[in-house]
Amino acid sequence: MADERVVSVKLEQIEQYHGELVEKRETLSRQEFLANTTEQRAIERMFENVI
């Protein structure tokens, strides 16, 4: 079972990264946003690691 503090930190990180992605989506063109797959994959891996 995961430590409560670790889960809390991971959830905070996910929230931060999600906020950054939303901000980038609003400032970049659709093509630029979709082209940045490396960053998107990193976020997906973080979600997988938390679960």
NUTIMI-373784 format. One record per residue: y, x, z of N, C-alpha, C in turn; residue in three letters. Coordinates in steps of 0.2 Angstrom, whole numbers, plus 5000, padded with zeros to 4 digits. Example, Ala and Ser with C-alpha at 12.3 -4.5 7.8 and 13.67 -1.06 7.14 Angstrom:
<recs>
REC_n.yy_n.xx_n.zz_ca.yy_ca.xx_ca.zz_c.yy_c.xx_c.zz_rest
REC_4972_5066_5039_4978_5062_5039_4984_5066_5039_ALA
REC_4989_5064_5035_4995_5068_5036_5000_5064_5039_SER
</recs>
This chain:
<recs>
REC_n.yy_n.xx_n.zz_ca.yy_ca.xx_ca.zz_c.yy_c.xx_c.zz_rest
REC_4994_5004_5000_5000_5000_5000_5006_5004_5000_MET
REC_5011_5003_4996_5017_5006_4995_5022_5006_5002_ALA
REC_5025_5011_5003_5030_5011_5009_5036_5006_5007_ASP
REC_5038_5002_5011_5043_4998_5010_5050_5001_5007_GLU
REC_5051_5007_5010_5057_5011_5008_5057_5013_5001_ARG
REC_5051_5015_4999_5050_5018_4992_5051_5012_4987_VAL
REC_5048_5006_4989_5049_5001_4984_5056_4999_4984_VAL
REC_5060_4999_4990_5067_4997_4990_5071_5002_4985_SER
REC_5069_5008_4986_5073_5013_4982_5072_5012_4974_VAL
REC_5065_5011_4973_5063_5010_4966_5067_5004_4963_LYS
REC_5067_4998_4967_5070_4992_4964_5078_4993_4963_LEU
REC_5081_4997_4968_5088_4999_4967_5089_5003_4960_GLU
REC_5084_5008_4959_5085_5012_4953_5084_5007_4947_GLN
REC_5079_5003_4947_5078_4998_4941_5085_4994_4940_ILE
REC_5088_4992_4945_5094_4988_4945_5099_4992_4942_GLU
REC_5100_4998_4944_5105_5002_4941_5104_5004_4934_GLN
REC_5098_5005_4932_5096_5007_4925_5097_5001_4921_TYR
REC_5095_4995_4923_5096_4989_4920_5103_4987_4918_HIS
REC_5107_4989_4923_5115_4988_4923_5118_4992_4917_GLY
REC_5115_4999_4917_5117_5003_4912_5115_5001_4905_GLU
REC_5109_4999_4905_5107_4996_4898_5111_4990_4896_LEU
REC_5113_4986_4900_5117_4980_4898_5124_4983_4896_VAL
REC_5126_4987_4900_5133_4990_4898_5133_4993_4891_GLU
REC_5128_4997_4890_5127_5001_4883_5126_4996_4878_LYS
REC_5122_4990_4879_5121_4985_4874_5128_4982_4872_ARG
REC_5132_4981_4877_5138_4978_4876_5143_4983_4872_GLU
REC_5142_4989_4872_5147_4994_4869_5144_4997_4863_THR
REC_5138_4997_4862_5135_5000_4856_5134_4995_4851_LEU
REC_5133_4997_4845_5131_4992_4839_5124_4991_4840_SER
REC_5122_4985_4837_5114_4984_4838_5110_4989_4836_ARG
REC_5112_4992_4830_5108_4997_4827_5107_5003_4832_GLN
REC_5113_5005_4835_5113_5011_4839_5109_5010_4846_GLU
REC_5109_5004_4848_5106_5002_4854_5098_5002_4853_PHE
REC_5096_4999_4847_5089_4999_4846_5086_5006_4844_LEU
REC_5090_5010_4841_5088_5017_4840_5087_5021_4846_ALA
REC_5089_5019_4851_5088_5023_4858_5082_5021_4861_ASN
REC_5076_5022_4858_5070_5020_4861_5068_5024_4866_THR
REC_5070_5031_4867_5068_5035_4872_5070_5032_4879_THR
REC_5076_5030_4879_5079_5027_4885_5075_5021_4887_GLU
REC_5074_5017_4882_5071_5010_4883_5064_5011_4886_GLN
REC_5060_5016_4883_5053_5018_4886_5053_5020_4893_ARG
REC_5059_5024_4895_5059_5027_4902_5060_5021_4906_ALA
REC_5064_5016_4905_5065_5010_4909_5058_5006_4910_ILE
REC_5054_5006_4904_5048_5002_4904_5043_5006_4909_GLU
REC_5043_5013_4908_5038_5016_4913_5040_5016_4920_ARG
REC_5047_5015_4921_5049_5014_4928_5046_5008_4931_MET
REC_5047_5002_4927_5044_4996_4929_5037_4996_4930_PHE
REC_5033_5000_4926_5026_5000_4927_5024_5004_4933_GLU
REC_5028_5009_4935_5027_5013_4941_5028_5009_4947_ASN
REC_5033_5005_4947_5035_5001_4953_5029_4996_4954_VAL
REC_5027_4993_4949_5021_4988_4950_5015_4992_4952_ILE
</recs>
